């Protein structure tokens, strides 16, 4: 099953509350076996290029398993940041060729 990265974007100055933390835990629990890696929150960031930092900033990531991009996006619709003016980017991860991986 393909793996997808969910990149969370939060509004600048966002501070989690006990209620938002509970929402995150409930969302993750609801994914069951589709949650491949809960990920980590971002504690410091910078941006290169046009990342629109005036609207949101990188907040963290998770890895999930889903049948396709539409199914991954359906899971992402439950992200708590969406209720607080943030966003989620969803991307399918590809494989790195063995010869390229061995060269690094």
Secondary structure by P-SEA (a helix, b strand, c coil): cbbbbbbbbbcccccccaaaaaaaaaaaaaacccccccbbbbccccccccccccccccccbbbbbcccaaaaaaaaccccccccccbbbbbbbbbccaaaaaac
